[in-house]
């Protein structure tokens, strides 16, 4: 599988606790979903061995997010 398609597939699962069809979620949509979940200044979204990672702010504090293939969002302070 090509990296861009893999990234799209992983992004498709990257909503906290919800599985979405692969074609339904773009990077912009992922950012919008994270913002709706209370994260601000979402940036540096990358596909890594851990899953999708991003940096954001929540409650005025910086957090590193890891979104795994099942869509679970984990915060790392």
C-alpha positions in Angstrom: 0.0 0.0 0.0 1.3 3.4 -0.9 2.1 5.8 2.0 -0.5 8.5 1.0 -3.2 5.8 0.9 -2.0 4.3 4.2 -2.1 7.8 5.7 -5.6 8.4 4.5 -6.7 5.0 5.9 -5.2 5.7 9.3 -6.8 9.2 9.3 -10.1 7.6 8.6 -9.9 5.8 11.9 -8.6 8.9 13.8 -11.7 10.1 15.6 -11.8 9.4 19.3 -13.5 6.1 19.8 -15.3 6.2 16.4 -14.6 4.2 13.3 -15.3 6.0 10.0 -15.2 4.6 6.4 -11.7 5.1 4.9 -12.9 7.6 2.3 -14.7 9.8 4.8 -11.9 11.5 6.7 -9.3 13.9 5.4 -6.5 15.5 7.4 -8.6 18.7 7.5 -11.6 16.7 8.8 -9.4 15.1 11.4 -8.2 18.5 12.6 -11.9 19.6 12.8 -12.9 16.5 14.8 -10.0 17.1 17.2 -11.0 20.7 17.6 -14.6 19.7 18.3 -13.2 17.4 21.0 -11.6 20.4 22.7 -8.2 20.6 21.2 -6.9 23.9 19.8 -4.0 24.8 17.6 -3.8 21.3 16.1 -0.6 21.1 14.0 2.2 18.8 12.9 -0.1 15.9 11.9 2.1 13.0 10.9 1.8 9.3 10.2 4.3 7.4 12.4 4.8 3.8 13.6 2.7 4.7 16.6 -0.2 5.9 14.5 -1.1 9.4 13.6 0.6 12.0 15.8 -0.2 15.7 16.3 0.6 18.5 18.6 -2.2 20.6 20.1 -3.3 22.7 23.1 -6.0 21.7 25.5 -7.0 23.7 28.5 -4.1 26.1 27.8 -1.5 23.3 28.0 0.5 21.7 25.2 -0.2 18.1 24.4 1.1 15.5 22.0 -1.7 13.4 20.5 -1.4 9.8 19.3 -4.3 8.4 17.3 -4.1 4.7 16.9 -5.6 2.6 14.1 -8.7 2.0 16.1 -9.3 5.7 16.5 -8.3 6.1 20.1 -6.9 9.4 20.9 -4.2 9.4 23.6 -2.7 12.5 25.2 1.0 12.7 26.0 1.9 15.7 28.1 
